[in-house]
C-alpha cells in the first residue's frame, strides 16, 4: 500500500488478489509507513485529518490544543491564550494575565490591557469589566472603586494615600486623590 494508506486483506486458505485497493486512515489516525497493517492514533500535540493531504501528524498551532486522536485542533477558550504550538491539553491554554484581557477564541497572546478606570483579574474577557450591581466586582474585575484609582493595565485598585480621599469611581489617575 502507498504511504498513508492502510491495506486490509481478507484471510483465507486460498490465495486471492485484493481488488478493493488501499484504504485511507480514519480521521484522528495516520500511517506514514508503506505497507502498514494498521493506522496509529494521532499523538497528543498533533492532529490527523484525511482532509489534509499529509501522511504525517500535523503539529497543533498556537492558540489551540490537540489531545491524542485529534482530527482537528481545538481552540483555546475566551479568557485564555496559548503562545506555543504542539500543545495537547486545555490546561496548556494559559489564563489571561491580571491587568490584561483575552476576548477571542484561539488567542496566541493578550488582546490588550485593562482600560484606565478599571481593573482586570486573571482570565478577564473585556477591558472594561462591568462589575455586579451589588459590589461593582465580577469574576473579571470591575470599575475602580471610590477611594482608589486604576491606571491602564491595573490588576487591582490602588488606594489613595492616607489623608486623601476620592468619592467617585472609575478614577484613572493618582492626582484625583485629594
C-alpha positions in Angstrom: 0.0 0.0 0.0 1.2 3.5 -0.6 2.3 5.6 2.4 -0.7 6.9 4.3 -2.9 4.1 3.3 -4.0 1.1 5.3 -4.1 -2.2 3.4 -6.7 -4.7 4.7 -6.7 -8.1 3.1 -9.1 -10.9 3.9 -7.7 -14.1 5.4 -8.4 -17.4 3.8 -6.6 -20.6 2.9 -6.9 -19.9 -0.8 -4.7 -17.1 -2.1 -6.8 -14.2 -3.5 -6.0 -11.0 -5.2 -7.2 -8.0 -3.2 -9.1 -5.7 -5.7 -10.5 -3.2 -3.2 -7.4 -1.1 -3.2 -5.7 0.7 -0.3 -7.9 2.3 2.4 -7.3 5.7 3.8 -6.7 6.0 7.6 -9.6 7.4 9.6 -9.5 11.0 10.9 -7.5 11.0 14.2 -5.2 8.3 12.9 -2.3 8.1 10.5 0.1 5.8 8.7 3.5 7.1 7.4 4.8 3.6 6.7 4.5 1.9 3.4 2.6 -1.4 3.7 1.2 -0.7 7.2 -1.2 -3.2 8.6 -2.8 -0.7 10.9 -3.2 3.0 11.4 -1.7 4.6 14.5 -3.6 7.0 16.8 -2.5 10.6 16.2 -0.2 11.6 19.1 -1.0 14.5 21.5 0.1 17.9 20.3 -0.8 16.9 16.7 -3.9 16.4 14.6 -4.5 14.0 11.7 -7.2 14.7 9.1 -8.0 13.0 5.8 -8.9 16.5 4.6 -5.2 17.4 4.7 -3.0 15.7 2.1 -0.2 14.8 4.6 0.6 11.3 5.9 2.4 12.6 9.0 0.7 14.1 12.0 0.4 17.9 11.8 1.6 20.0 14.7 -1.1 21.7 16.6 -0.9 25.5 16.0 -0.6 28.3 18.6 -3.9 29.2 20.2 -5.1 25.6 20.0 -4.5 22.3 21.7 -4.8 18.7 20.3 -5.3 15.7 22.6 -4.2 12.3 21.2 -6.5 11.2 18.4 -7.4 14.7 17.3 -9.0 15.2 13.9 -8.8 19.0 14.1 -7.3 21.4 16.6 -9.5 22.7 19.5 -9.4 26.4 20.1 -8.4 27.8 23.5 -11.4 29.4 25.3 -12.1 33.1 25.6 -10.2 34.4 28.6 -7.2 32.2 27.8 -4.3 32.2 25.3 -1.6 29.7 24.1 1.6 31.2 22.6 3.0 27.7 21.9 2.5 25.2 19.1 2.3 21.4 19.8 0.2 21.5 22.9 -2.1 18.6 23.9 -4.4 19.8 26.7 -6.8 22.6 27.6 -4.6 23.1 30.6 -1.9 24.3 28.1 -4.2 27.4 27.4 -3.0 30.0 29.9 -5.4 32.2 31.8 -5.1 35.7 30.6 -2.8 37.6 33.0 -4.2 40.1 35.5 -4.2 43.6 34.1 -5.0 42.3 30.6 -8.0 40.8 28.7 -8.4 38.0 26.2 -11.7 38.3 24.3 -11.2 35.9 21.3 -11.1 32.2 20.8 -7.7 30.7 19.8 -5.7 33.7 21.1 -2.0 33.5 20.9 -1.4 36.4 23.3 -3.3 39.0 25.3 -5.7 41.1 23.2 -4.9 44.2 25.2 -4.6 45.9 28.6 -7.3 46.7 31.0 -8.7 50.2 30.4 -7.9 53.1 32.7 -10.5 53.4 35.4 -11.0 49.6 35.6 -9.0 46.7 36.9 -8.9 43.2 35.4 -8.4 39.8 37.2 -6.7 36.8 35.6 -9.0 35.5 32.8 -10.7 38.8 32.0 -12.5 38.9 28.7 -13.1 42.7 28.4 -11.0 45.8 29.0 -13.9 47.3 31.0 -15.3 44.7 33.3 -18.9 45.7 34.3 -18.9 44.6 37.9 -22.0 43.4 39.5 -24.9 45.5 40.9 -24.1 44.5 44.5 -20.4 45.2 44.8 -19.1 46.5 41.5 -16.8 43.5 41.1 -17.4 40.5 38.9 -15.2 37.5 38.0 -13.2 39.6 35.5 -12.6 42.6 37.8 -14.6 45.8 37.7 -14.7 49.6 37.8 -12.2 51.2 40.0 -14.0 51.8 43.4 -14.3 55.1 45.2 -11.1 55.8 47.3 -8.9 54.2 44.7 -7.5 54.8 41.2 -6.7 52.4 38.3 -4.2 53.2 35.7 -4.4 51.4 32.3 -3.4 47.7 32.8 -4.3 47.6 36.5 -4.6 44.2 38.1 -6.2 45.7 41.2 -7.3 49.1 42.5 -4.6 51.2 44.1 -5.9 53.0 47.2 -5.4 56.8 47.6 -2.8 57.9 50.1 -3.7 58.2 53.7 -5.1 61.7 54.3 -6.6 62.0 50.9 -9.9 60.9 49.6 -11.8 60.3 46.4 -15.6 59.9 46.3 -16.1 58.9 42.7 -15.5 55.6 41.0 -13.6 54.7 37.7 -10.8 57.1 38.6 -7.8 56.9 36.3 -5.1 59.0 38.0 -3.4 59.4 41.4 -3.7 63.2 41.0 -7.5 62.9 41.6 -7.0 61.7 45.2 -7.2 64.9 47.3 
